[in-house]
Amino acid sequence: MNTNNFHKSKIINKKIINSELCFIEFEVENWNSHIPGQYSEICLTAENGYQAIRPYSIASEPNSNIVGFLIEKISNGEVSSFFFEHSMIGDEVLISRPIGLRFILKNEFAPIFISSGSGIAPFLSMSKSLDLEGKKYKLFHWSKTFDGLVNYSNFSKEKNIEYHPFVTRENLTKKGIGNERISSKDFNKIDESIKHEIYICGSDSFVENSSDIVKKIFLKSDIYTERFGS
């Protein structure tokens, strides 16, 4: 593998969120920031030289050499299983320079973020960027369980955000958390006559369903999608 586009990095923080998600932060050498919405490839190298490379959305704010990723555990996944079960503070890996311009935050019109599960990852970066600028945005996040509402406590307190969390597989009585799956009525209170930039990220089925819904409502808005696979 050509490692010219990769940076040496080491794990400085690891948080297991639940049985499916963990958040890992790296200190990356010679990192030259990123545009919110970009991703990087993480490369693991075994003692025998075998390398496994996987792409992950960058979930941290720009302009820092501390780079965070939200990693979903995949059954028999080489990279995700390593991070969940074996990685430790101080472990060294290679992380590529930021990649992709298709799903980046344009920041030209009022942003609406729509996500399911680990699809929240790019919006963690986008929201931090908007918070630093004091700009308002809307975030809709569907999760199977409450602990999958990554960054719930901060989103609930942030003044710039209109936050709409949903939990679909637990019976919650917590105020402000919905329990239904995505539908057109979730967007009833948004002025569709105003042009928005709408970002949708999640599984194939979630992105398909969400896109069909918002395209019928927000006729004047720009819609961008990113799929994490089913």
Legacy VTK file of the C-alpha trace (Angstrom):
# vtk DataFile Version 3.0
C-alpha trace
ASCII
DATASET POLYDATA
POINTS 230 float
0.000 0.000 0.000
1.174 3.519 -0.799
1.264 5.258 2.588
2.081 8.735 1.246
-1.494 9.856 1.904
-1.551 8.433 5.433
-0.510 9.973 8.751
0.899 8.276 11.806
-1.532 8.468 14.702
-2.113 7.051 18.154
-5.213 6.433 20.230
-5.623 8.962 23.039
-9.224 8.255 24.073
-11.638 5.344 23.750
-15.285 5.248 24.825
-17.546 2.222 24.442
-21.030 3.695 23.934
-22.981 0.441 23.745
-22.655 -3.041 22.237
-22.656 -1.576 18.719
-20.899 1.791 18.932
-17.635 3.180 20.229
-15.988 6.577 19.866
-12.223 6.727 19.452
-9.999 9.805 19.300
-6.558 9.896 17.741
-3.693 12.331 17.878
-2.656 12.581 14.224
0.727 13.796 13.025
0.750 16.612 10.446
-3.048 16.741 10.246
-4.157 19.669 8.108
-7.773 19.921 9.277
-10.816 18.720 7.318
-14.117 19.964 5.944
-17.070 18.738 8.027
-18.631 15.814 6.168
-15.374 14.331 4.894
-14.104 10.871 5.852
-10.753 9.172 6.298
-9.484 5.642 5.838
-8.035 3.881 8.873
-5.313 1.316 8.179
-4.398 -1.450 10.606
-1.195 -3.410 10.046
-0.668 -6.890 11.484
2.719 -8.246 12.578
2.947 -10.280 9.367
2.424 -7.148 7.263
-1.233 -7.776 6.401
-3.187 -4.530 6.204
-6.910 -3.866 6.611
-8.334 -0.507 5.541
-11.821 0.863 6.268
-13.429 4.289 5.668
-14.990 6.230 8.552
-16.662 9.629 8.657
-14.705 12.190 10.647
-16.777 13.012 13.725
-14.623 15.736 15.280
-14.441 19.474 14.806
-12.021 20.873 12.214
-8.800 22.770 12.972
-7.474 20.265 15.490
-4.981 17.417 15.308
-7.262 15.414 17.608
-9.452 13.421 15.202
-12.460 11.376 16.342
-14.401 8.555 14.682
-17.672 6.878 15.624
-17.130 3.190 14.893
-19.963 0.700 14.517
-19.140 -2.895 15.388
-19.656 -5.146 12.381
-20.059 -8.899 12.826
-16.676 -10.488 11.945
-15.378 -7.045 10.996
-11.590 -6.945 11.170
-11.180 -3.246 11.907
-14.249 -2.596 14.049
-13.626 -5.730 16.137
-10.060 -4.622 16.817
-11.184 -1.218 18.048
-13.930 -2.663 20.246
-12.125 -5.644 21.730
-8.377 -5.118 21.545
-7.387 -1.473 21.047
-5.830 0.466 23.900
-4.670 3.992 24.587
-1.324 4.476 22.867
-1.926 2.038 20.005
-0.621 3.374 16.705
-2.445 3.197 13.363
-2.365 5.004 10.017
-5.089 7.495 9.118
-5.462 8.915 5.626
-5.813 12.559 4.755
-9.475 13.703 4.560
-11.364 12.357 1.528
-14.482 13.424 -0.347
-16.241 16.654 -1.266
-19.683 15.305 -2.167
-21.200 15.272 1.342
-19.423 18.247 2.892
-21.191 21.029 4.782
-21.968 23.771 2.270
-23.168 26.219 4.950
-25.067 28.382 2.443
-28.689 27.732 3.510
-30.414 26.612 6.723
-29.073 23.104 7.500
-31.241 20.112 8.357
-29.487 16.893 9.407
-31.389 13.580 9.238
-29.692 10.423 10.513
-30.163 6.921 11.843
-27.801 4.955 14.081
-24.125 5.562 13.323
-25.219 7.869 10.499
-24.931 10.624 13.115
-21.121 10.540 12.673
-20.655 13.249 9.999
-23.209 15.437 11.775
-21.115 15.400 14.938
-18.456 17.236 12.944
-20.891 19.482 11.068
-22.740 20.487 14.251
-19.529 21.355 16.089
-18.485 23.571 13.200
-21.852 25.365 13.219
-21.795 25.709 17.011
-18.414 27.441 16.812
-19.894 29.906 14.322
-23.073 30.378 16.341
-25.264 29.256 13.417
-28.629 27.542 13.882
-29.492 24.103 12.501
-31.964 21.242 12.903
-30.994 17.664 13.743
-33.208 14.564 13.516
-31.679 11.340 14.855
-33.330 7.905 14.955
-31.780 5.253 17.194
-32.890 1.779 18.259
-31.975 2.518 21.884
-31.491 5.574 24.077
-27.770 4.981 24.556
-27.399 5.103 20.770
-28.394 8.783 20.787
-24.762 9.814 20.584
-24.091 13.236 22.126
-27.663 13.447 23.447
-26.775 15.452 26.561
-24.853 18.087 24.613
-27.419 18.356 21.832
-30.145 18.798 24.424
-28.351 21.804 25.956
-26.932 23.487 22.849
-28.737 26.756 22.073
-28.140 26.771 18.311
-29.804 23.428 17.651
-33.398 22.335 17.190
-32.964 18.731 18.269
-35.388 15.901 17.478
-34.270 12.500 18.884
-36.225 9.266 18.354
-35.883 5.826 19.972
-37.714 2.991 18.233
-37.008 -0.196 20.236
-37.329 0.949 23.833
-40.387 2.224 25.663
-39.271 5.601 26.993
-41.195 8.256 28.844
-38.416 10.808 28.548
-39.776 14.189 27.471
-38.780 15.346 24.000
-37.922 11.900 22.604
-40.190 10.443 19.930
-40.798 6.734 19.433
-42.114 6.551 15.861
-40.184 5.839 12.698
-39.558 8.660 10.258
-42.598 10.113 8.508
-43.662 13.336 6.825
-45.319 14.663 9.987
-41.915 14.965 11.664
-41.264 17.977 9.438
-44.669 19.672 9.727
-43.351 22.628 11.723
-40.565 23.493 9.286
-41.223 26.262 6.763
-40.832 24.436 3.440
-40.934 27.734 1.511
-37.454 28.566 2.859
-34.549 26.974 1.030
-32.666 24.503 3.189
-29.656 22.282 2.655
-30.692 18.830 3.827
-28.215 16.082 4.685
-29.322 12.464 5.164
-27.030 9.717 6.471
-27.738 6.151 7.557
-28.504 2.709 6.193
-29.589 2.197 2.584
-33.230 1.709 3.536
-33.294 4.707 5.881
-31.736 7.006 3.288
-34.139 5.808 0.578
-37.190 6.308 2.784
-36.027 9.663 4.149
-35.166 10.988 0.697
-38.604 10.052 -0.637
-40.236 11.926 2.241
-38.232 15.155 2.169
-38.224 15.465 -1.628
-42.018 15.742 -1.545
-41.947 18.410 1.175
-38.906 20.589 0.535
-39.240 21.270 -3.171
-36.849 24.251 -3.105
-34.104 22.670 -1.013
-30.843 20.906 -1.852
-30.619 17.313 -0.624
-27.375 15.383 -0.028
-27.189 11.721 0.979
-24.593 9.368 2.403
-25.196 5.633 2.851
-23.497 3.409 5.392
-24.979 0.241 3.903
-27.647 -2.049 5.281
LINES 1 231
230 0 1 2 3 4 5 6 7 8 9 10 11 12 13 14 15 16 17 18 19 20 21 22 23 24 25 26 27 28 29 30 31 32 33 34 35 36 37 38 39 40 41 42 43 44 45 46 47 48 49 50 51 52 53 54 55 56 57 58 59 60 61 62 63 64 65 66 67 68 69 70 71 72 73 74 75 76 77 78 79 80 81 82 83 84 85 86 87 88 89 90 91 92 93 94 95 96 97 98 99 100 101 102 103 104 105 106 107 108 109 110 111 112 113 114 115 116 117 118 119 120 121 122 123 124 125 126 127 128 129 130 131 132 133 134 135 136 137 138 139 140 141 142 143 144 145 146 147 148 149 150 151 152 153 154 155 156 157 158 159 160 161 162 163 164 165 166 167 168 169 170 171 172 173 174 175 176 177 178 179 180 181 182 183 184 185 186 187 188 189 190 191 192 193 194 195 196 197 198 199 200 201 202 203 204 205 206 207 208 209 210 211 212 213 214 215 216 217 218 219 220 221 222 223 224 225 226 227 228 229
